[in-house]
């Protein structure tokens, strides 16, 4: 174990009891108390952690969940991500991935707005309303993180993936049905 590169040190209590002498356990306890005391003097909270052995079958899922929540906290707004790309910077992969999905979402809405503006007038919504909605949506998006924008439609959400896969299967059946009709005509 390289303590100089580690961010956390975890010792299994069973191993401490088994492999250290009583004197070594007392030294370890004093060192831990010293750290807690000094953190308290700096008004830092007493931290408690949940530990998962990487050998566990569920370890990767737990790590993904933790990373997902950490990225949520640190992600920049869509506008900031786009601006950094324009400036030649290289944002984090997860920012780009979710920003691309958000951009796809925005293009879908914009395309629908254009169809409505070019088509027959709506009996409920005016052209001005569609223009205003489109403008408002885009400017809200610039100030929102892709993580927040996608919400439950985040690609790492198992329920979203299930819905996505189901809709693709339905689309495939429809397209296959259309192809078989075309071939019989």
ChimeraX attribute file (.defattr): number of C-alpha atoms within 10 A of each C-alpha:
attribute: neighborCount
match mode: 1-to-1
recipient: residues
	/A:1	6
	/A:2	6
	/A:3	8
	/A:4	6
	/A:5	7
	/A:6	8
	/A:7	6
	/A:8	6
	/A:9	8
	/A:10	7
	/A:11	7
	/A:12	8
	/A:13	8
	/A:14	8
	/A:15	9
	/A:16	14
	/A:17	12
	/A:18	10
	/A:19	10
	/A:20	12
	/A:21	11
	/A:22	12
	/A:23	9
	/A:24	13
	/A:25	14
	/A:26	12
	/A:27	12
	/A:28	14
	/A:29	11
	/A:30	12
	/A:31	12
	/A:32	11
	/A:33	12
	/A:34	12
	/A:35	11
	/A:36	15
	/A:37	14
	/A:38	11
	/A:39	14
	/A:40	12
	/A:41	9
	/A:42	8
	/A:43	9
	/A:44	11
	/A:45	10
	/A:46	10
	/A:47	7
	/A:48	6
	/A:49	6
	/A:50	4
	/A:51	8
	/A:52	12
	/A:53	8
	/A:54	11
	/A:55	8
	/A:56	9
	/A:57	9
	/A:58	11
	/A:59	14
	/A:60	13
	/A:61	10
	/A:62	14
	/A:63	12
	/A:64	12
	/A:65	14
	/A:66	12
	/A:67	12
	/A:68	15
	/A:69	11
	/A:70	11
	/A:71	15
	/A:72	16
	/A:73	11
	/A:74	10
	/A:75	20
	/A:76	19
	/A:77	20
	/A:78	26
	/A:79	19
	/A:80	16
	/A:81	22
	/A:82	18
	/A:83	12
	/A:84	13
	/A:85	13
	/A:86	10
	/A:87	9
	/A:88	8
	/A:89	11
	/A:90	12
	/A:91	16
	/A:92	11
	/A:93	9
	/A:94	15
	/A:95	22
	/A:96	17
	/A:97	14
	/A:98	21
	/A:99	23
	/A:100	15
	/A:101	18
	/A:102	21
	/A:103	16
	/A:104	12
	/A:105	14
	/A:106	16
	/A:107	13
	/A:108	11
	/A:109	16
	/A:110	19
	/A:111	13
	/A:112	14
	/A:113	17
	/A:114	14
	/A:115	11
	/A:116	16
	/A:117	17
	/A:118	10
	/A:119	9
	/A:120	8
	/A:121	11
	/A:122	10
	/A:123	6
	/A:124	6
	/A:125	10
	/A:126	13
	/A:127	15
	/A:128	10
	/A:129	12
	/A:130	17
	/A:131	15
	/A:132	11
	/A:133	15
	/A:134	19
	/A:135	13
	/A:136	11
	/A:137	14
	/A:138	17
	/A:139	13
	/A:140	14
	/A:141	19
	/A:142	15
	/A:143	14
	/A:144	18
	/A:145	24
	/A:146	28
	/A:147	25
	/A:148	16
	/A:149	20
	/A:150	16
	/A:151	11
	/A:152	13
	/A:153	17
	/A:154	18
	/A:155	16
	/A:156	12
	/A:157	13
	/A:158	12
	/A:159	13
	/A:160	15
	/A:161	14
	/A:162	12
	/A:163	12
	/A:164	13
	/A:165	12
	/A:166	12
	/A:167	12
	/A:168	12
	/A:169	12
	/A:170	11
	/A:171	12
	/A:172	12
	/A:173	12
	/A:174	11
	/A:175	12
	/A:176	12
	/A:177	11
	/A:178	11
	/A:179	11
	/A:180	10
	/A:181	10
	/A:182	9
	/A:183	7
	/A:184	6
	/A:185	5
